[in-house]
Amino acid sequence: MVCLLNNGDGGQTETSQSLLGPFWRLNSPRVENGGTIIRSDTPGTPLFVSARVEDRDGNPIEGAEVDVWHASPIGLYENQDPDQADMNLRGKFTTDADGRFWFWTVKMIGYPIPTDTVVGRLLRAQDRHPYRPAHLHALVFKQGYKTLISQVFDPSCPWIDSDVQFGVTSALTGDFVEHREPNPDRPDVPAPWVQLSYTYVMEPGEAKLPRPPIK
């Protein structure tokens, strides 16, 4: 509720803004558009992300820095999993003249939050599950715009309607499309593969980075 009221023109419209979460790292490696953020063996369904960053009037925002990260197909971020390489499934992109950025990764799944403290006792008292639906994180930075922190959710995830953090909105639900045929531009990518298309909307404001939860 705090996020919704402080964005989207003061809560008047939908917003791409969401929670930062505890897994953002400041110095993700830079990746060229069309590249991959997979840095170690990470079995799963190939995912192609094609996204656009624009202002509230629909104009493209060129030169925005987009930091992305997500959990693996077993529900772990790279800093939680000794089998993943450092900075696996993380990358930093720059939008082109059309406000676009695009890359390859592997499809994520939902995962449980920790339940061994007071949060777990609260969830048990409410008879609620601890799961977050599958999502892609992004932090978009550009001078002259409020820093956009976003999560884009997979509507096919079984926990899409019952996110333990109440973070899912219609504006944050992505378009994940499965393709059964091979990708003509990437014959090396096995089918089936999934494409996520999404548009991030930035608002005028102060460009300020949050304090990284992971040093």
N, C-alpha and C positions, 0 to 999 in steps of 0.2 A: 504494500500500500504506500509506503514511503517513497519507493522508487516511482510508482505511477503518478503520485501527486507532484513530484519534483521534476517531472519530464513531460514530454508530450504537450508543450505549451501550457504548463501548470495543471496537468491532468485533464485537459480539454480534448486531446486526441490520443490515438494509440501511439505507442512508443516502442522503439527497438532497444531501449535501455533495460538492463537487468542487473543481476548481482555479479560481483567480481568472482566470488568463490575463493577457496583457499589454495588453489593450485597454479595461479599465474606466476610466471617468472619474467624478470625484467629484460634479460638479454637473450631472447630467442634468436637463433641464427636467421639471417636474411636469406630469402628464397626468391628466385625469379618467377614471375608469373608463368604458369604451366608446369612448374617443378613439383617436387614431392616433399612432404614433411616426414616421410617414413625413413628412419635412420637405422633400424635394426629389424631383424626378421619378425614380422608382425602379421601372422596369418589372419585372414578375414576377407570380407567382400570389398573389392576396390570401390572407392568413393571419389567422385569428381565433384569438386565444389566450384561453382561459378556464381560470383556475387558482384553486386554493384553498390557503391556508396554514393548517396545523393543528399541534397539539402531538402528542406521542407517543401520547396516548390518543384521538386523533381529534377533539378539540375545536377549533372554529375560533379563530383568533387574529385579533382585530380590531385595526385601527390599526397593522398592520405596514407598514413602508416597503419597497417592492419596486422595486429598480433593475434595469431590463432593458436588454440591448443584444445586437446580433448582426450578423453579416456580411451584406452585400447579396447579391442573386441572381447577382452576378459574383464573389463570394468575397472582397470587400474591406470592411473596416470604414471608417467615415466618415473617420477621421483618416488613412487610407492613400490616399484617393481624392479628388482635387481636384474631381471632378464631383458629389460629394455635399455637401449643405449641412451646416454645423456642427451636430453633435448629431443628424444623421439616424440613424434606427433606434435611438434611445436614448430612454428615458423613465423617470420615477419615479412609482409608483402607491401608493395607500394601500388596504389591505384593508378591506372593509365588515364589518358585524356577523356575516356568515357566513364571514368569512375569505377572501372572494373578491376577485379583481381580474380585469379583462378588457380587451382592446384589439385594435385592428387593426394589422397590419403587412403585410409581403410575405415570402413564403417564402424562406428562406435556402438556400444550398448549402454543400457542403464546400469546403475550400481547402487548399493546401499551406503548410506552415511554411517559413521560410527555410532554405536548404540551402547557403549560401555560407560557412559557418564549420565548426567542428569537428562540429556536429550533422550536417551534410550528409555529412561524411566517414564518420561513424559509421553513418549509414543506408546509404550505398553499400557499406560493408564488410559489413553485415548483409543486403544485397540486399533492403532494405525501401523502400516508397514513403513520401513525406513528407506524406500527406494526413490531414486531420482530417475526420470526418463532420460533416454539417450539424447545428448545435446553437444553442439559445437560452440565453444567459447570464442569470442572475438573482442579485442580492445582496439578501437579506431581512434587515431590521434591526428589532429590537423589544426594548426593555428587558426584562430578565429571561430572555432567550433567547440562546443562542450564535448569533452572526451566521452566517447560512446563505449560503454561496456555492455556486451550483449551475450545472450545464449539463444541458440536456435535449436528447437526441439524436433525430434522425429515423431510424427503423429502415429506411426505404426507401433511404437513402443507400448507395451502393456500398461505402463504406469503413467501414460500421458494425461489421464484425467484425475490422477491422485498423487501428483508430485509431493513428496514429503515437505519440500520447501515452498510450496504454493507459487512456483515461479513461472508456470506455463500460462501464456496468454495467446489469443488468436494471432496477434501481431508477431509473436515469437515462434510460431509454428512454421517449419520449413516445408518446402516442396521436394520430398525425396522420391525420385522416380527410378524404378528398377528397369534395367535394360537386359533383355535376354540374348540379344545379338552382340557380337564383338564390336568394339569401338573402332570405326574405320580409321581414325587418326592415331590410335594406339593399339596396333595388332598384338602387342606384347601383353596387354591387359586382358586377363581371362574374363569370360562372361560366366555368370551374370555380374554386372557392375551397376552401381547406383549413382545418380546425379542429383546433387542438391543445388537448387537455385534459390537465391534470397537477395533482397534489397535492404541495405542498412540506411536508415535515415538519421542524419545528424542535425542538431539544432545549433543556432548561434550561441556562443558563450566562451567560457575560459577553457583553454587547452591545458589541462593539468593531469599529470600521471598520479595514480594512487600509490600508496606505499606497498611494495611487493610483499605478499605473505611468505614467499619462499626466497631466501637470500642465496 
